[in-house]
Amino acid sequence: MLVNQGKFREDLYYRLCVLQLRLPPLRERGEDILKIANHYIDQYAYTIAQKPPLLSSEAGKLFLKYSWDGNIRELRNICEQLVVLNETGIISDKEVSAILPIDTSKDIEEPLIFKTSISF
């Protein structure tokens, strides 16, 4: 701790340290990711006075698969982009994969490699 190392004032630490909460990273929140995403989608659609697009189940699977290193700010920004760019009223997996850097080829290549190695 920085207080023990003399790099942070102890009195200031105890003034600031009123409540300690552990907030798990977004990637550990499971289905909450979809609830939070839908909230931001609704919020941004309201902001630009448009009907909120629906997140397709395939797009939702990509949201759950992604690591969300930027945490909630990254999710919020992605949702805003999806709302602004959406033209159909349904956010597809293609729209999400165009914005999120998800390697979908890995899921396809691994089973093919496994199958071809068995056929020897």
C-alpha positions as CSV (number, residue, x, y, z in Angstrom):
1,M,0.0,0.0,0.0
2,L,1.3,3.5,-0.9
3,V,0.6,4.7,2.7
4,N,3.0,2.1,4.1
5,Q,5.6,3.2,1.5
6,G,5.2,6.8,2.5
7,K,4.0,7.8,-1.0
8,F,0.5,8.7,0.1
9,R,-0.7,10.7,3.1
10,E,-2.3,8.4,5.7
11,D,-4.8,11.1,6.9
12,L,-5.9,11.7,3.3
13,Y,-6.3,8.0,2.6
14,Y,-8.7,7.5,5.5
15,R,-10.7,10.5,4.5
16,L,-11.1,9.1,1.0
17,C,-11.5,5.4,2.0
18,V,-15.1,5.6,3.3
19,L,-16.5,2.7,1.3
20,Q,-14.7,-0.1,-0.5
21,L,-16.6,-1.8,-3.3
22,R,-15.4,-4.5,-5.6
23,L,-16.8,-3.9,-9.0
24,P,-16.1,-6.9,-11.3
25,P,-14.9,-6.1,-14.8
26,L,-17.6,-6.1,-17.5
27,R,-16.3,-9.4,-19.0
28,E,-17.2,-11.1,-15.7
29,R,-20.8,-9.8,-15.6
30,G,-22.3,-12.4,-17.9
31,E,-25.8,-11.7,-19.1
32,D,-25.7,-8.2,-17.4
33,I,-23.7,-7.1,-20.5
34,L,-26.8,-7.5,-22.6
35,K,-29.0,-5.6,-20.1
36,I,-26.5,-2.8,-19.9
37,A,-26.1,-2.7,-23.7
38,N,-29.8,-2.5,-24.2
39,H,-30.0,0.3,-21.7
40,Y,-27.4,2.3,-23.6
41,I,-29.0,1.5,-27.0
42,D,-32.3,2.8,-25.6
43,Q,-30.6,5.9,-24.2
44,Y,-28.8,6.9,-27.4
45,A,-31.8,6.2,-29.5
46,Y,-33.8,8.5,-27.3
47,T,-31.1,11.2,-27.5
48,I,-31.3,11.3,-31.3
49,A,-35.1,10.9,-31.3
50,Q,-35.3,7.6,-33.0
51,K,-36.9,4.2,-32.2
52,P,-34.3,2.0,-30.4
53,P,-33.0,-0.8,-32.6
54,L,-33.2,-4.3,-31.2
55,L,-30.1,-6.3,-30.5
56,S,-30.4,-9.6,-32.4
57,S,-29.5,-12.8,-30.5
58,E,-26.5,-13.4,-32.8
59,A,-25.3,-9.9,-32.0
60,G,-25.9,-10.5,-28.3
61,K,-23.7,-13.6,-28.5
62,L,-20.9,-11.5,-29.9
63,F,-21.3,-9.1,-27.0
64,L,-21.0,-11.9,-24.6
65,K,-18.0,-13.4,-26.3
66,Y,-16.0,-10.1,-26.4
67,S,-13.5,-9.4,-23.6
68,W,-14.5,-5.7,-23.1
69,D,-11.0,-4.5,-22.1
70,G,-12.3,-0.9,-22.2
71,N,-15.0,-1.9,-19.7
72,I,-18.2,0.1,-19.5
73,R,-16.9,3.0,-21.5
74,E,-16.1,0.8,-24.4
75,L,-19.6,-0.8,-24.3
76,R,-21.2,2.6,-24.1
77,N,-19.3,3.8,-27.2
78,I,-20.0,0.7,-29.2
79,C,-23.7,1.0,-28.4
80,E,-23.7,4.6,-29.5
81,Q,-22.0,3.7,-32.8
82,L,-24.5,0.9,-33.4
83,V,-27.5,3.1,-32.8
84,V,-26.2,5.9,-35.1
85,L,-25.2,3.5,-37.9
86,N,-28.2,1.2,-37.8
87,E,-30.7,1.5,-40.6
88,T,-32.9,-1.6,-40.2
89,G,-34.2,-1.4,-36.6
90,I,-32.3,-4.6,-35.7
91,I,-28.7,-4.7,-34.8
92,S,-27.1,-7.7,-36.6
93,D,-24.1,-9.7,-35.8
94,K,-22.5,-8.3,-39.0
95,E,-22.9,-4.8,-37.7
96,V,-21.4,-5.7,-34.3
97,S,-18.5,-7.7,-35.9
98,A,-17.7,-4.7,-38.1
99,I,-17.1,-2.6,-35.0
100,L,-15.8,-5.0,-32.5
101,P,-12.4,-6.6,-33.1
102,I,-13.7,-10.2,-32.7
103,D,-11.9,-13.0,-34.5
104,T,-14.8,-15.1,-35.7
105,S,-12.6,-17.1,-38.1
106,K,-11.0,-18.9,-35.1
107,D,-14.4,-20.5,-34.2
108,I,-14.7,-21.7,-37.8
109,E,-11.1,-22.8,-38.4
110,E,-10.6,-24.9,-35.3
111,P,-13.3,-27.5,-36.1
112,L,-12.2,-27.7,-39.7
113,I,-8.6,-28.3,-38.7
114,F,-9.7,-31.0,-36.2
115,K,-11.9,-32.7,-38.8
116,T,-9.1,-32.7,-41.5
117,S,-6.6,-34.1,-39.0
118,I,-8.9,-37.1,-38.3
119,S,-9.3,-38.0,-42.0
120,F,-5.6,-38.9,-42.4
